[in-house]
Amino acid sequence: MIDLIRLAWLNTYRQKQRTAITAGTIAICTILLILLFALSQGFVTHSIENFTASYTGKLQAHGEEFRDTFDFYTEVENVEELQLAASEIGLTAAPRSFGFGLVAAGNKSAGGMFIGMDPIAEKQGFRMPGHMKGGEFVANQANAQAMIGSLLAINLEIEPGDEIIALVQAADGSMGNMLYTVAGIFAPVGDEFDRSTIMLHQADFDELFYSQGRIHQVAFNGPADTDLLAAKQALQKAAPNTEIMTWQELYVTLALMSEMMTSYMLVFALIFGLGAAIGVLNTLLMASYERLHEYGIMKAVGTTSLRLFSGTMLEGLMIGLLGSVVGGLVSLPLVIWLQDTGIDIRQWMDSMNVMGVAFDPFWRADLTLEPFIMVPAVMLFLSLLAAIYPALLVSRLNPTEAMREH
C-alpha cells in the first residue's frame, strides 16, 4: 500500500504545473465556499441575535390567545412567579404592556403600538437601551418621556427633544391623551417595530391607558447557549395557564432560514465542487493518455487492474486533498478577520432588513467548524468521483494495444 501511495504521489508530482493549476482551482473554490458559508451563517446568526437580544428575547410569555387578538384585557397571569422561575434558570425577565392608539406631532399623525415597560428590567436583560439612533433611553423614574421607532420618527418628522401627543382609548372606555417629550429614537430593529413603536415607562403607560398594571407580555433573555426547551418547561411549570413560546415558535420563517442554511450551502458546495471536479477529470485523463504505454508495460509484467485503478484513484484523492487543505488553511485567517472586523455595509446602505429583521451594519462572519469539515469533504468526494472514469480507463486497457499504439 505504501508503494502504491508513493507511486501515486510521484505520478501527481510528475506534471507539476498541471497539478498546481488543478489543486489551485480546488483551493480557490474551497476558500470561496468557506468564506461564503461563514458570512451567510454570520448573517443569519447576528440578525437573530440582534432581534432577540435587542427586544424579542429568547422566549416570551403571553395570555392565552393574546397574540391572535391583542385583546387589551387578556393579561399574563403569575408574572411574579415567572420572574422568579426565570431568575432560577439564569434568564432575565422584562414585563411589558401593549395598547393601540394615535400619535401626533405638529400637523402629522400616525397609528402606533404603545409599549409600557420597566426601564430597569430592559437595561438588565436587553440591548435596547443601548440601541438608540438618537437621544437616550427613558429614565428609571416616570417623567412623561417616550421613545419611538426609527421609521415612525421619519414619518412624523421629529427628533429627540420634540413633543408628541398620544390619543388612545383607555381600559375604562374613556379617551386617554397625554403629552410626551421624545427622549430617544431607536436604531432599526425590524420593519414592524420601526414603523409603529412608541415605548413608555410602565407608570406612564398605566396612566395613559388606565390599565391598572395589566401585563400582556413577559420577554425572557439569556446566554446564547440557553437550552430553550428546558427553559420553556420550567417557565410553563411556574405559569400553567400562560402561553410560553420560544423565538423559533414565534418567528417560524426566521428559524427555518437558520436551519436550512446548511442545506443551501451544501448545494453551493456541490455546484462549485463540480467545476473543480471537471478540472480533476481533465488532469487525470491527460495524464492517463500520456502514460498509456507505461501502463501497458506495467500490465504486461503482471500489475493487476485493481492496482492500476487504485493508483489513479489515489492521484485524484491527492489532488483534491492538496487543494482542500491549502484552501482551508488560507480561509481560516480570513474568516477570523471577517468575524472580528466584518464588512462595513454603511457605505452602500444605512440599514438592511431580512424578513423584517434589521441586520447589523457590520457584516461579520461566524467561525464554526462546520464549513471547514463540510466543504473539504465535498471537494474530496467530487475529486474521487471525477477520478473513477480515468481509473476505469486505465484498469481496462489492453496491454498489447497500449504498447503498440503508444
C-alpha positions as CSV (number, residue, x, y, z in Angstrom):
1,M,0.0,0.0,0.0
2,I,2.8,2.4,0.9
3,D,4.5,1.7,-2.5
4,L,1.1,2.4,-4.2
5,I,0.8,5.8,-2.4
6,R,4.4,6.7,-3.2
7,L,3.8,5.9,-6.9
8,A,0.6,7.9,-7.0
9,W,2.4,10.9,-5.4
10,L,5.3,10.6,-8.0
11,N,2.8,10.5,-10.8
12,T,1.0,13.5,-9.4
13,Y,4.3,15.4,-8.9
14,R,5.4,14.5,-12.5
15,Q,3.3,17.2,-14.1
16,K,3.8,20.0,-11.5
17,Q,2.2,22.8,-13.4
18,R,-0.9,20.8,-14.3
19,T,-1.3,19.5,-10.8
20,A,-0.8,23.0,-9.3
21,I,-3.4,24.5,-11.6
22,T,-6.0,21.8,-10.7
23,A,-5.2,21.9,-7.0
24,G,-5.2,25.7,-7.1
25,T,-8.7,25.6,-8.6
26,I,-9.9,23.4,-5.8
27,A,-8.2,25.6,-3.2
28,I,-9.9,28.7,-4.6
29,C,-13.3,27.0,-4.7
30,T,-12.7,25.9,-1.1
31,I,-11.8,29.4,0.1
32,L,-14.8,31.0,-1.6
33,L,-17.2,28.4,-0.2
34,I,-15.9,28.6,3.3
35,L,-16.0,32.4,3.3
36,L,-19.5,32.3,1.8
37,F,-20.7,29.8,4.4
38,A,-19.1,31.8,7.3
39,L,-20.6,35.1,6.1
40,S,-24.0,33.6,5.4
41,Q,-24.0,31.9,8.8
42,G,-22.9,35.1,10.4
43,F,-25.6,37.0,8.5
44,V,-28.3,34.7,10.0
45,T,-26.8,34.4,13.5
46,H,-26.2,38.1,14.0
47,S,-29.6,39.0,12.6
48,I,-31.3,36.6,15.0
49,E,-29.1,37.7,17.9
50,N,-29.8,41.4,17.1
51,F,-33.5,40.6,17.1
52,T,-33.7,38.5,20.2
53,A,-31.2,40.4,22.4
54,S,-32.5,43.8,21.5
55,Y,-36.2,43.3,22.0
56,T,-37.8,39.9,21.3
57,G,-36.0,37.8,23.8
58,K,-35.2,34.0,23.6
59,L,-38.7,33.2,25.0
60,Q,-42.0,35.1,25.6
61,A,-45.0,34.6,27.8
62,H,-48.5,35.8,26.8
63,G,-52.0,35.4,28.0
64,E,-53.8,32.7,26.0
65,E,-54.7,33.9,22.5
66,F,-53.3,37.3,23.1
67,R,-51.0,37.1,20.1
68,D,-54.0,36.4,17.9
69,T,-56.4,39.1,19.2
70,F,-54.2,41.6,21.0
71,D,-57.1,41.9,23.4
72,F,-56.2,44.6,26.0
73,Y,-57.9,42.6,28.7
74,T,-56.0,39.4,28.1
75,E,-53.1,39.6,30.5
76,V,-50.3,37.4,31.7
77,E,-51.1,35.6,35.0
78,N,-48.4,34.8,37.6
79,V,-46.0,37.5,36.5
80,E,-44.0,37.4,39.7
81,E,-43.8,33.5,39.6
82,L,-42.5,33.8,36.0
83,Q,-39.8,36.3,37.1
84,L,-38.8,34.1,40.0
85,A,-38.6,31.0,37.7
86,A,-36.6,32.9,35.1
87,S,-34.0,34.1,37.7
88,E,-33.6,30.5,38.9
89,I,-32.6,29.3,35.4
90,G,-30.4,32.2,34.6
91,L,-32.8,34.3,32.5
92,T,-33.8,37.9,32.8
93,A,-37.5,38.8,32.6
94,A,-39.0,42.1,31.2
95,P,-42.7,42.6,31.7
96,R,-44.5,44.7,29.0
97,S,-47.9,46.1,28.2
98,F,-49.4,46.9,24.8
99,G,-52.0,49.2,23.5
100,F,-53.0,50.8,20.2
101,G,-53.6,54.5,19.6
102,L,-52.7,57.6,17.7
103,V,-49.6,59.7,18.0
104,A,-49.3,63.2,16.5
105,A,-46.5,65.8,16.1
106,G,-47.3,69.1,14.5
107,N,-49.6,68.5,11.6
108,K,-48.6,64.9,11.2
109,S,-50.1,61.8,12.8
110,A,-49.9,58.1,12.7
111,G,-51.2,54.9,14.3
112,G,-48.9,53.2,16.7
113,M,-48.3,50.5,19.2
114,F,-47.7,51.9,22.7
115,I,-45.5,49.7,24.8
116,G,-45.2,50.1,28.5
117,M,-42.0,48.7,30.1
118,D,-39.8,48.7,33.2
119,P,-36.6,50.5,32.2
120,I,-34.6,48.7,34.9
121,A,-35.6,45.3,33.6
122,E,-34.9,46.3,30.0
123,K,-31.5,47.5,30.9
124,Q,-30.7,44.4,32.8
125,G,-31.7,41.9,30.1
126,F,-31.8,43.5,26.7
127,R,-29.6,45.6,24.4
128,M,-32.4,48.0,23.5
129,P,-31.3,50.7,26.0
130,G,-28.0,50.9,24.0
131,H,-29.7,50.5,20.6
132,M,-30.5,54.2,20.1
133,K,-30.2,56.1,16.9
134,G,-30.5,59.4,18.7
135,G,-31.2,60.7,22.2
136,E,-31.3,58.3,25.1
137,F,-33.4,55.7,26.9
138,V,-36.1,56.9,29.2
139,A,-35.1,57.5,32.9
140,N,-35.8,54.8,35.5
141,Q,-38.4,57.1,37.0
142,A,-41.5,58.0,35.1
143,N,-41.4,61.6,33.7
144,A,-43.6,61.7,30.6
145,Q,-40.9,60.7,28.2
146,A,-41.3,58.4,25.1
147,M,-39.1,56.6,22.7
148,I,-40.2,55.8,19.1
149,G,-39.2,53.6,16.2
150,S,-36.9,55.0,13.6
151,L,-39.3,54.9,10.7
152,L,-42.1,56.4,12.8
153,A,-39.8,59.3,13.7
154,I,-39.2,59.9,10.0
155,N,-42.9,59.8,9.2
156,L,-43.7,62.3,12.0
157,E,-40.5,64.4,11.3
158,I,-39.5,64.5,14.9
159,E,-36.2,64.4,16.7
160,P,-35.2,63.9,20.4
161,G,-36.5,66.7,22.5
162,D,-39.6,67.3,20.4
163,E,-43.1,66.7,21.8
164,I,-45.7,64.3,20.7
165,I,-49.4,63.9,21.6
166,A,-50.8,60.4,22.4
167,L,-54.6,59.7,22.0
168,V,-55.9,56.3,23.0
169,Q,-59.0,54.5,24.2
170,A,-58.4,53.7,27.9
171,A,-59.3,50.4,29.6
172,D,-62.4,52.0,31.2
173,G,-63.7,53.2,27.9
174,S,-62.7,56.9,28.3
175,M,-60.3,58.7,25.9
176,G,-56.7,58.9,27.2
177,N,-54.5,61.6,26.0
178,M,-51.1,62.8,27.1
179,L,-48.2,65.0,26.0
180,Y,-44.7,63.3,26.0
181,T,-41.2,64.5,25.3
182,V,-39.3,62.3,22.8
183,A,-36.3,61.1,24.9
184,G,-34.8,58.9,22.1
185,I,-35.2,57.3,18.7
186,F,-34.4,53.6,18.4
187,A,-32.0,52.3,15.8
188,P,-33.5,49.9,13.3
189,V,-34.8,46.6,14.9
190,G,-37.4,45.3,12.4
191,D,-40.0,46.7,10.0
192,E,-43.0,46.4,12.3
193,F,-41.2,47.7,15.3
194,D,-39.6,50.6,13.5
195,R,-42.9,51.8,11.9
196,S,-45.2,51.7,14.9
197,T,-43.5,51.7,18.3
198,I,-44.0,54.3,21.0
199,M,-42.3,53.0,24.1
200,L,-43.2,54.5,27.5
201,H,-42.3,53.9,31.2
202,Q,-44.7,51.4,32.6
203,A,-46.1,54.0,35.0
204,D,-46.8,56.5,32.1
205,F,-48.4,53.7,30.1
206,D,-50.7,52.8,33.1
207,E,-51.7,56.4,33.4
208,L,-52.4,56.8,29.7
209,F,-54.5,53.6,29.3
210,Y,-55.7,53.4,32.9
211,S,-54.5,49.8,32.6
212,Q,-54.3,49.1,36.3
213,G,-51.0,47.3,35.9
214,R,-52.0,44.8,33.2
215,I,-49.0,42.9,31.8
216,H,-49.5,41.5,28.3
217,Q,-46.1,40.0,27.7
218,V,-43.0,38.9,29.6
219,A,-39.9,38.7,27.4
220,F,-37.0,36.5,28.6
221,N,-33.5,36.8,27.6
222,G,-30.3,34.9,28.5
223,P,-27.0,33.5,27.1
224,A,-26.7,32.3,23.5
225,D,-26.4,28.7,24.6
226,T,-29.6,28.7,26.7
227,D,-31.5,25.4,26.5
228,L,-34.7,26.8,25.3
229,L,-36.8,23.7,25.6
230,A,-35.7,23.2,29.2
231,A,-36.3,26.9,29.9
232,K,-39.8,26.7,28.4
233,Q,-40.7,23.7,30.5
234,A,-39.5,25.5,33.7
235,L,-41.5,28.7,32.9
236,Q,-44.6,26.7,31.9
237,K,-44.5,24.9,35.2
238,A,-44.4,28.3,37.0
239,A,-47.4,29.6,35.0
240,P,-49.5,26.6,33.7
241,N,-52.3,28.8,32.2
242,T,-49.9,31.1,30.3
243,E,-48.7,30.6,26.7
244,I,-44.9,30.2,26.7
245,M,-43.1,30.2,23.3
246,T,-39.5,30.2,22.1
247,W,-38.4,32.7,19.4
248,Q,-38.3,29.8,16.9
249,E,-42.0,29.2,17.5
250,L,-42.8,32.9,17.4
251,Y,-40.9,33.6,14.2
252,V,-41.0,30.3,12.2
253,T,-39.7,31.7,8.9
254,L,-36.7,33.2,10.5
255,A,-36.0,29.9,12.4
256,L,-36.4,27.9,9.1
257,M,-33.9,30.2,7.4
258,S,-31.3,29.4,10.1
259,E,-32.0,25.6,9.9
260,M,-31.9,25.5,6.1
261,M,-28.6,27.4,5.8
262,T,-26.5,24.2,5.8
263,S,-28.7,22.7,3.1
264,Y,-28.3,25.9,1.0
265,M,-24.5,25.8,1.4
266,L,-24.3,22.1,0.5
267,V,-26.0,23.0,-2.8
268,F,-23.5,25.8,-3.4
269,A,-20.6,23.4,-2.5
270,L,-21.8,20.8,-5.0
271,I,-22.0,23.5,-7.7
272,F,-18.6,24.8,-7.0
273,G,-17.2,21.3,-6.5
274,L,-18.5,20.1,-9.9
275,G,-16.4,22.8,-11.5
276,A,-13.4,21.7,-9.6
277,A,-14.1,18.0,-10.3
278,I,-14.1,18.7,-14.1
279,G,-10.6,20.0,-13.6
280,V,-9.5,16.9,-11.8
281,L,-11.1,14.7,-14.6
282,N,-9.3,16.7,-17.3
283,T,-6.0,16.4,-15.5
284,L,-6.2,12.6,-14.9
285,L,-7.4,11.9,-18.4
286,M,-4.5,13.8,-19.9
287,A,-2.1,12.1,-17.5
288,S,-3.6,8.7,-18.3
289,Y,-3.3,9.1,-22.1
290,E,0.3,10.3,-21.8
291,R,1.2,7.2,-19.8
292,L,-0.8,4.5,-21.7
293,H,2.4,2.9,-23.0
294,E,3.8,2.9,-19.4
295,Y,0.5,1.4,-18.1
296,G,0.7,-1.3,-20.9
297,I,4.1,-2.4,-19.8
298,M,3.0,-2.5,-16.2
299,K,0.1,-4.6,-17.0
300,A,2.1,-6.9,-19.3
301,V,4.6,-7.7,-16.4
302,G,1.7,-8.6,-14.0
303,T,0.4,-5.4,-12.5
304,T,-3.3,-6.1,-11.6
305,S,-6.2,-4.0,-12.9
306,L,-7.1,-3.2,-9.3
307,R,-3.7,-1.8,-8.6
308,L,-3.9,0.5,-11.6
309,F,-7.4,1.5,-10.7
310,S,-6.4,2.2,-7.1
311,G,-3.3,4.2,-8.2
312,T,-5.4,6.5,-10.4
313,M,-8.0,7.0,-7.7
314,L,-5.2,7.9,-5.2
315,E,-3.9,10.5,-7.7
316,G,-7.4,12.2,-7.7
317,L,-7.6,12.0,-4.0
318,M,-4.2,13.6,-3.5
319,I,-5.0,16.5,-5.9
320,G,-8.3,17.0,-4.0
321,L,-6.6,16.7,-0.6
322,L,-3.9,19.2,-1.6
323,G,-6.3,21.8,-2.8
324,S,-8.7,21.3,0.1
325,V,-6.0,21.6,2.8
326,V,-4.5,24.7,1.2
327,G,-7.9,26.3,0.8
328,G,-8.8,25.5,4.4
329,L,-5.6,26.9,5.8
330,V,-5.8,30.1,3.7
331,S,-9.5,30.7,4.5
332,L,-9.1,30.3,8.3
333,P,-7.3,33.7,9.0
334,L,-9.7,35.3,6.5
335,V,-12.8,34.1,8.4
336,I,-11.2,35.2,11.7
337,W,-10.6,38.6,10.3
338,L,-14.2,38.8,8.9
339,Q,-15.5,37.7,12.3
340,D,-13.5,40.3,14.2
341,T,-13.7,43.2,11.8
342,G,-16.5,42.5,9.4
343,I,-17.6,44.3,6.2
344,D,-19.0,47.8,6.7
345,I,-22.1,48.0,4.6
346,R,-23.0,51.5,5.7
347,Q,-21.2,52.9,2.6
348,W,-23.9,51.2,0.5
349,M,-26.9,51.5,2.7
350,D,-27.9,52.9,6.1
351,S,-29.7,49.7,7.2
352,M,-30.8,46.3,5.8
353,N,-33.8,44.1,6.7
354,V,-34.2,40.4,6.2
355,M,-37.7,39.1,6.7
356,G,-38.5,42.2,8.8
357,V,-35.4,41.8,11.0
358,A,-32.7,44.6,11.0
359,F,-29.3,43.4,10.1
360,D,-26.1,44.7,11.7
361,P,-24.4,47.3,9.5
362,F,-21.1,45.4,10.0
363,W,-21.5,42.1,8.1
364,R,-19.4,39.7,10.2
365,A,-18.6,36.0,9.6
366,D,-19.4,33.3,12.1
367,L,-16.4,31.0,12.8
368,T,-17.6,27.4,13.2
369,L,-16.1,24.0,12.5
370,E,-18.9,23.0,10.1
371,P,-17.6,24.7,6.8
372,F,-14.1,23.5,7.5
373,I,-15.4,19.9,7.5
374,M,-18.2,20.0,5.0
375,V,-16.5,22.0,2.2
376,P,-13.3,19.9,2.0
377,A,-15.3,16.7,2.4
378,V,-17.4,17.7,-0.7
379,M,-14.3,18.6,-2.6
380,L,-12.6,15.2,-1.8
381,F,-15.8,13.3,-2.6
382,L,-16.1,15.0,-6.0
383,S,-12.4,14.6,-6.8
384,L,-12.7,10.9,-6.2
385,L,-15.9,10.8,-8.3
386,A,-14.1,12.5,-11.1
387,A,-11.2,10.0,-10.9
388,I,-13.4,7.0,-11.5
389,Y,-13.6,7.3,-15.3
390,P,-9.8,7.7,-15.8
391,A,-9.2,4.9,-13.3
392,L,-11.6,2.5,-15.2
393,L,-10.0,3.5,-18.5
394,V,-6.5,2.6,-17.2
395,S,-7.6,-0.6,-15.5
396,R,-9.4,-2.0,-18.5
397,L,-6.8,-1.2,-21.2
398,N,-5.3,-4.0,-23.4
399,P,-1.6,-4.1,-22.8
400,T,-0.7,-5.2,-26.3
401,E,-2.7,-2.4,-27.9
402,A,-1.4,0.2,-25.4
403,M,2.2,-0.7,-26.2
404,R,1.7,-0.9,-30.0
405,E,-0.3,2.3,-30.4
406,H,1.7,4.4,-27.9
